[in-house]
Amino acid sequence: MKPEQFQLLAMTIGPVATLIVVFLGVLFQNRHVDVRISDLQRSMEVRFADLTRSTDARFSSVDGKFIDIKETLRAEMRAHQSELLAKFAELDTRLTRIENERRIVQ
């Protein structure tokens, strides 16, 4: 081989080998990134599922509290309603008695 041919061969083999190494590195890195992205997706799915479960549990407990409060308020309103009706009946009786005493008839 002539020295010029050897020099030309060396000049072409160097960049080609570099391109091959870079291409293999990119392929390997891309595969590695795909694996990491799929791991990240799975991790996020698990986290969101846990968050959904905990949120549902919290809201169901709040719903239960609202139902309890609603029932308590209804019971209190019934009690106050009967008390008010009793007071109105008492006032009506007193007014009727006063009208009869004073003979005020309408």
C-alpha positions in Angstrom: 0.0 0.0 0.0 1.1 3.4 -0.8 1.4 5.9 2.0 -1.2 8.2 0.4 -3.7 5.3 0.3 -3.0 4.5 3.9 -3.5 8.1 4.9 -6.8 8.2 2.9 -8.0 4.9 4.5 -7.1 6.3 8.0 -9.0 9.5 7.3 -12.2 7.6 6.2 -12.1 4.9 8.9 -11.9 7.4 11.8 -15.1 9.4 11.1 -17.0 6.3 10.1 -16.1 4.5 13.3 -17.0 7.6 15.3 -20.4 7.8 13.6 -21.1 4.1 14.3 -20.1 4.6 18.0 -22.3 7.7 18.3 -25.2 6.0 16.5 -25.0 3.0 18.9 -24.8 5.3 21.9 -27.9 7.2 20.7 -29.8 3.9 20.3 -28.8 2.6 23.7 -29.6 5.9 25.4 -33.0 6.1 23.6 -33.8 2.6 24.8 -32.7 3.6 28.3 -34.9 6.7 28.2 -37.9 4.7 27.0 -37.5 2.3 30.0 -37.2 5.2 32.4 -40.3 6.9 30.9 -42.3 3.7 31.2 -41.2 3.4 34.9 -42.2 7.0 35.5 -45.6 6.4 33.9 -46.2 3.4 36.1 -45.1 5.3 39.2 -47.4 8.2 38.3 -50.3 5.9 37.7 -49.8 4.3 41.1 -49.6 7.7 42.8 -52.7 9.0 41.1 -54.6 5.8 42.0 -53.5 6.3 45.7 -54.6 10.0 45.5 -57.9 9.0 44.1 -58.5 6.4 46.8 -57.6 8.8 49.6 -59.7 11.6 48.1 -62.7 9.3 47.7 -62.3 8.1 51.3 -62.1 11.7 52.6 -65.2 12.7 50.6 -67.2 9.7 51.8 -66.4 10.6 55.4 -67.5 14.2 54.7 -70.7 13.0 53.1 -71.4 10.9 56.2 -70.9 13.9 58.4 -73.2 16.0 56.2 -75.9 13.3 56.5 -75.5 13.3 60.3 -75.7 17.1 60.5 -78.8 17.1 58.2 -80.6 14.6 60.4 -79.6 16.5 63.5 -80.9 19.8 62.1 -84.2 18.1 61.0 -84.7 16.7 64.5 -84.0 20.1 66.0 -86.3 21.9 63.6 -89.1 19.4 64.5 -88.6 20.1 68.2 -88.6 23.9 67.7 -91.6 23.6 65.5 -93.6 21.8 68.1 -92.4 24.3 70.7 -93.5 27.2 68.5 -96.9 25.7 67.9 -97.3 25.2 71.7 -96.4 28.9 72.3 -98.9 30.1 69.6 -101.6 27.9 71.1 -100.8 29.4 74.5 -100.9 33.0 73.1 -104.2 32.2 71.4 -105.7 30.9 74.6 -104.5 34.0 76.5 -105.8 36.4 73.8 -109.2 34.6 73.8 -109.4 34.9 77.6 -108.5 38.6 77.5 -111.1 39.2 74.7 -113.8 37.3 76.8 -112.9 39.3 79.9 -113.1 42.6 78.1 -115.9 41.5 75.9 -114.1 42.4 72.8 -115.6 40.5 69.9 -114.6 40.9 66.3 
